[in-house]
């Protein structure tokens, strides 16, 4: 007998996504992987990432990375009739996820109060650069702006005499994950009370969370002297980093390097931040690593149960069996099955024991118009043809 598959964590939850680019759509994809039906509302291909490179064939790698598995419909929400169709969808949905500039939803007639009139249980999740209030509320914003204004660029580049920007969209990702957490909390509240609510996430707030300790120490000391002890250490053929933060780790590290006498000295063997000998023992570690290959250092420290990581290039990460074993990345069809494939994020990194997450295909523009307008809202072909003619849908 074939056992019935357990429902996904968010099965039965419908999310309308008015979000573009990265800061919110990545959160929508995580929710989709947990079982939610995520309907991406698009209008004009150029309004989102579909026309933004890099491309594999004609498919945007960025669009695929943040939107695979969702359902795509085309709807002109600026059109009077398009607004009505949107509100019809709100009535039968659970969440609206958006990342317009503050005030845009109200201007469009889609404020939380208006949506709650047709669906008191609706949850509106708003992601913006600087939040729905505050002195920077109305500024446009993208990931690099927050890397600059949160202090993380300056902190990262202090040893280089200039701010250093992270290669990846860390601020977009931080905001998306905070929005996801907020939506899950709001759904739980609605389960208990039946009431929806409006939650908002600012990218700037998320950036600040990455430098909370540095900010606290600057406030306490009036200086910018606080530094994390992590650094990249040069070996013969590359770099590694290690995090011997806990009691016992530096004792083992010193023994691995051949300094048994120092391993008995409490000042040298103390945990991170607990000794005045931090710089001295780090100099010993640097010298030891410089005389060995990355593989030699890694083998010795792993054997001693000391945290270590190789500084890997992107091609090296791609060859690492860890990401394939855990399906962190996966191959997806660019167009039709059996044709060109591209690499996209695998099922969300959260691993459930009883309700496993799933991935999904990259949606074509407007691919699910018939399913949503016809199946969910009950429109017939004639009605959809009229809406296309009137420029409400494509």
Legacy VTK file of the C-alpha trace (Angstrom):
# vtk DataFile Version 3.0
C-alpha trace
ASCII
DATASET POLYDATA
POINTS 394 float
0.000 0.000 0.000
1.296 3.428 -0.956
1.365 5.719 2.062
-0.265 9.116 1.582
2.214 11.966 1.526
2.001 14.269 4.558
0.734 17.786 3.875
3.438 20.417 3.584
3.901 22.865 6.462
2.118 25.699 4.638
-0.217 23.665 2.452
-3.457 25.577 1.928
-1.833 28.995 2.348
-2.178 31.300 -0.675
0.221 34.219 -1.084
-0.148 37.053 -3.576
3.279 38.424 -4.456
3.498 41.981 -5.712
7.220 41.944 -4.979
10.013 42.532 -7.455
13.785 42.101 -7.629
15.191 40.238 -4.621
14.436 41.637 -1.156
10.969 40.069 -0.883
10.729 37.482 -3.718
13.392 35.261 -2.114
11.137 35.092 0.961
8.162 34.180 -1.207
10.132 31.298 -2.671
11.024 29.966 0.792
7.332 30.005 1.726
6.470 28.265 -1.537
8.991 25.516 -0.803
7.208 24.927 2.507
3.950 24.306 0.651
2.323 27.703 0.144
0.796 28.577 -3.212
2.638 31.728 -4.276
1.009 33.690 -7.089
3.440 36.156 -8.624
1.534 39.070 -10.120
3.422 40.512 -13.066
2.807 43.369 -15.443
5.396 44.069 -18.116
8.369 41.715 -18.246
10.763 44.608 -17.753
9.255 45.508 -14.367
11.070 42.665 -12.619
14.138 40.514 -13.236
12.959 38.614 -16.321
14.863 41.030 -18.565
17.877 41.404 -16.255
21.042 39.418 -16.874
22.970 37.278 -16.682
21.058 34.835 -18.876
21.147 31.120 -19.674
19.672 31.061 -23.165
16.793 33.533 -22.762
16.173 32.863 -19.067
17.332 35.352 -16.444
19.449 33.582 -13.842
18.345 36.130 -11.241
14.642 35.667 -11.971
14.976 31.896 -11.772
16.941 32.079 -8.513
14.209 33.955 -6.660
11.018 32.827 -8.374
11.203 29.167 -9.319
8.153 27.217 -8.158
5.770 30.176 -8.123
2.714 30.674 -10.327
2.855 33.633 -12.718
-0.175 35.683 -13.701
-0.329 38.962 -15.583
-2.521 41.659 -14.076
-2.469 45.429 -14.565
-3.123 46.551 -10.996
-3.107 50.202 -12.136
-6.192 49.562 -14.271
-9.566 50.158 -12.588
-10.794 46.695 -13.434
-7.405 45.211 -12.581
-7.786 46.632 -9.079
-11.097 44.847 -8.716
-9.578 41.551 -9.875
-6.757 41.995 -7.385
-9.215 42.561 -4.541
-11.122 39.448 -5.648
-7.860 37.536 -5.225
-7.241 39.155 -1.827
-10.633 37.857 -0.697
-9.515 34.246 -1.253
-5.879 34.613 -0.153
-3.941 34.615 3.102
-0.960 36.889 2.529
0.014 39.799 0.300
3.797 40.243 -0.015
5.007 43.537 -1.505
8.154 45.637 -1.688
7.028 48.891 -3.268
8.195 52.199 -1.868
6.208 53.205 1.235
2.885 54.796 0.320
2.572 53.050 -3.058
0.081 50.443 -1.860
-2.127 53.161 -0.379
-1.953 55.156 -3.629
-3.027 52.063 -5.572
-5.969 51.553 -3.215
-4.423 48.455 -1.630
-3.752 49.632 1.903
-4.055 47.083 4.701
-7.303 48.706 5.861
-8.847 48.423 2.383
-7.795 44.797 1.994
-9.057 43.938 5.479
-12.511 45.139 4.447
-12.789 42.269 1.961
-10.744 39.791 4.031
-10.304 40.481 7.765
-7.777 37.653 7.979
-5.455 39.016 5.303
-1.804 39.525 6.228
0.066 42.315 4.446
3.858 41.970 4.519
5.720 45.078 3.329
9.462 45.128 2.661
11.180 48.447 1.972
14.600 50.021 2.169
14.149 52.168 5.247
10.733 51.214 6.602
7.252 52.709 6.631
8.377 55.510 8.961
11.621 57.299 9.758
13.604 60.135 8.142
14.674 58.034 5.117
11.216 56.548 4.463
10.798 57.897 0.939
14.272 57.154 -0.399
14.744 54.570 -3.133
16.956 51.706 -2.051
18.893 48.691 -3.253
21.165 46.200 -1.485
24.454 48.171 -1.885
22.873 51.246 -0.284
22.229 49.302 2.911
25.688 47.751 2.854
26.976 51.327 2.884
24.594 52.818 5.438
24.492 49.953 7.955
28.232 50.172 8.589
29.038 46.682 7.344
30.927 47.950 4.286
33.146 50.123 6.477
33.723 47.347 9.010
34.620 44.845 6.295
37.083 47.195 4.618
38.835 48.732 7.623
42.130 46.932 6.985
42.057 48.053 3.344
41.507 51.728 4.015
38.194 51.819 2.154
34.709 50.255 2.442
34.397 46.779 0.916
31.118 45.568 -0.569
29.986 41.960 -0.260
29.700 40.180 -3.588
26.296 38.688 -2.784
22.999 40.505 -1.989
23.293 39.971 1.755
20.943 42.831 2.668
18.236 41.722 0.238
18.524 38.201 1.631
18.431 39.343 5.262
15.282 41.382 4.598
13.590 38.510 2.753
14.255 36.078 5.578
13.002 38.502 8.232
9.826 39.011 6.165
9.403 35.231 5.968
9.743 34.912 9.740
7.211 37.707 10.205
4.699 36.065 7.880
4.989 32.770 9.746
4.405 34.578 13.037
1.393 36.438 11.625
-0.086 33.175 10.328
0.310 31.657 13.776
-1.432 34.663 15.352
-4.257 34.351 12.842
-4.607 30.650 13.629
-5.285 31.602 17.255
-7.401 34.730 16.782
-8.691 34.795 13.205
-7.337 38.294 12.654
-4.814 39.375 10.063
-2.364 42.230 10.410
0.192 44.417 8.660
3.870 43.699 9.215
6.772 45.598 7.766
10.486 44.931 7.387
13.158 47.517 6.575
16.346 46.428 4.817
18.252 48.975 6.908
17.038 47.359 10.141
18.231 43.980 8.902
21.632 45.442 8.031
21.981 46.832 11.523
21.416 43.340 12.977
24.671 42.240 11.323
26.683 44.775 13.342
24.857 44.723 16.670
27.923 43.879 18.779
30.127 46.452 17.044
27.464 49.118 17.580
27.105 48.221 21.247
30.867 48.393 21.789
31.185 51.711 19.952
28.420 53.103 22.140
30.194 51.835 25.259
33.746 52.898 24.398
33.271 55.816 22.024
35.696 54.126 19.610
35.585 51.798 16.636
38.235 49.475 18.039
36.093 46.341 18.338
37.044 43.622 15.877
35.894 40.119 15.347
38.860 37.771 15.640
38.061 35.886 12.444
40.474 36.400 9.575
41.818 34.545 6.577
45.141 32.868 7.165
47.577 32.203 4.338
48.887 28.724 3.638
51.338 27.611 0.945
48.613 27.271 -1.700
45.601 29.206 -0.435
43.830 30.458 2.661
41.881 29.015 5.570
40.044 30.400 8.563
39.442 28.912 11.962
37.222 29.709 14.899
38.826 28.294 18.030
36.477 30.196 20.311
35.623 27.725 23.067
37.555 26.425 26.035
39.897 23.618 25.072
40.141 24.505 21.397
43.239 26.674 21.670
44.843 24.117 23.928
44.402 21.525 21.176
45.488 24.036 18.533
48.759 24.710 20.348
49.416 20.992 20.700
48.780 20.433 16.980
51.365 23.131 16.231
53.866 21.520 18.618
53.641 24.032 21.462
52.833 21.604 24.275
54.299 23.895 26.931
52.148 26.844 25.873
49.106 24.547 25.820
49.558 24.213 29.578
49.618 28.012 30.035
46.101 29.322 30.883
46.857 32.631 29.164
47.645 30.964 25.844
45.024 28.226 26.072
42.160 30.564 27.060
39.029 30.932 24.879
38.585 33.836 22.453
38.406 37.322 24.074
39.573 35.861 27.418
43.334 36.411 27.140
45.913 39.083 26.498
47.875 36.621 24.364
45.504 36.729 21.394
47.932 38.451 19.022
50.898 36.310 20.015
49.165 32.977 19.517
47.651 34.189 16.228
51.154 35.028 14.994
52.219 31.485 15.859
49.233 30.109 13.928
49.988 32.285 10.877
53.600 31.117 10.803
52.576 27.468 11.188
50.039 27.685 8.352
52.414 29.470 5.977
54.694 26.412 6.065
51.888 23.991 5.097
49.334 23.431 2.361
45.623 24.028 2.865
45.027 20.268 2.755
47.636 19.639 5.449
46.259 22.319 7.756
42.684 21.171 7.203
43.505 17.537 7.922
45.376 18.379 11.127
42.724 20.686 12.552
39.781 18.459 11.615
41.584 15.550 13.313
41.898 17.724 16.458
38.197 18.702 16.261
38.992 22.362 15.697
36.707 24.388 13.391
38.336 25.137 10.046
37.166 26.266 6.647
38.983 26.479 3.319
38.571 29.820 1.545
37.007 28.480 -1.639
36.358 30.209 -4.950
32.918 29.909 -6.522
34.106 27.175 -8.945
35.550 25.287 -5.955
32.254 25.593 -4.084
30.514 24.219 -7.160
32.710 21.108 -6.971
32.144 20.584 -3.238
30.085 17.464 -2.548
28.431 19.189 0.449
26.121 21.365 -1.667
25.025 18.404 -3.819
24.508 15.988 -0.942
22.192 18.501 0.758
20.590 19.752 -2.501
21.504 23.349 -1.766
21.594 23.893 -5.530
19.795 21.924 -8.222
19.314 21.806 -11.983
16.110 23.157 -13.522
14.800 23.180 -17.070
15.201 26.542 -18.774
12.315 25.826 -21.134
11.039 22.358 -21.943
12.082 19.109 -20.159
15.020 17.470 -21.861
16.449 20.764 -23.073
18.848 23.287 -21.624
19.182 23.309 -17.847
20.449 25.892 -15.393
21.432 25.890 -11.746
18.889 27.295 -9.269
18.493 27.145 -5.480
17.315 23.769 -4.222
14.416 23.289 -1.804
14.684 25.755 1.054
17.591 25.048 3.389
15.199 24.193 6.233
15.020 20.394 6.443
11.769 19.039 7.937
11.634 15.411 9.069
7.912 14.878 8.407
6.940 17.595 5.932
9.841 17.896 3.472
10.133 20.974 1.333
9.933 20.811 -2.454
11.161 22.926 -5.328
9.338 23.792 -8.524
9.875 24.829 -12.149
10.667 28.327 -13.370
7.325 29.930 -14.313
6.794 31.380 -17.763
5.356 34.868 -17.981
1.599 34.610 -17.375
1.748 30.807 -17.468
-0.914 30.387 -14.779
-3.497 32.946 -15.937
-6.006 30.248 -16.817
-5.497 28.334 -13.570
-5.859 31.373 -11.316
-8.374 33.559 -13.151
-10.416 30.597 -14.312
-9.936 28.044 -11.545
-9.674 30.337 -8.495
-11.876 33.283 -9.535
-14.219 31.327 -11.795
-13.796 33.441 -14.952
-14.788 31.856 -18.225
-12.839 32.149 -21.491
-15.026 34.975 -22.737
-14.377 37.066 -19.626
-10.631 36.483 -19.818
-10.637 37.389 -23.517
-12.390 40.668 -22.706
-9.877 41.472 -19.973
-7.032 40.836 -22.395
-8.626 43.112 -24.966
-9.053 45.847 -22.366
-5.420 45.619 -21.223
-6.217 44.221 -17.786
-4.361 40.940 -18.321
-1.986 39.722 -21.018
LINES 1 395
394 0 1 2 3 4 5 6 7 8 9 10 11 12 13 14 15 16 17 18 19 20 21 22 23 24 25 26 27 28 29 30 31 32 33 34 35 36 37 38 39 40 41 42 43 44 45 46 47 48 49 50 51 52 53 54 55 56 57 58 59 60 61 62 63 64 65 66 67 68 69 70 71 72 73 74 75 76 77 78 79 80 81 82 83 84 85 86 87 88 89 90 91 92 93 94 95 96 97 98 99 100 101 102 103 104 105 106 107 108 109 110 111 112 113 114 115 116 117 118 119 120 121 122 123 124 125 126 127 128 129 130 131 132 133 134 135 136 137 138 139 140 141 142 143 144 145 146 147 148 149 150 151 152 153 154 155 156 157 158 159 160 161 162 163 164 165 166 167 168 169 170 171 172 173 174 175 176 177 178 179 180 181 182 183 184 185 186 187 188 189 190 191 192 193 194 195 196 197 198 199 200 201 202 203 204 205 206 207 208 209 210 211 212 213 214 215 216 217 218 219 220 221 222 223 224 225 226 227 228 229 230 231 232 233 234 235 236 237 238 239 240 241 242 243 244 245 246 247 248 249 250 251 252 253 254 255 256 257 258 259 260 261 262 263 264 265 266 267 268 269 270 271 272 273 274 275 276 277 278 279 280 281 282 283 284 285 286 287 288 289 290 291 292 293 294 295 296 297 298 299 300 301 302 303 304 305 306 307 308 309 310 311 312 313 314 315 316 317 318 319 320 321 322 323 324 325 326 327 328 329 330 331 332 333 334 335 336 337 338 339 340 341 342 343 344 345 346 347 348 349 350 351 352 353 354 355 356 357 358 359 360 361 362 363 364 365 366 367 368 369 370 371 372 373 374 375 376 377 378 379 380 381 382 383 384 385 386 387 388 389 390 391 392 393
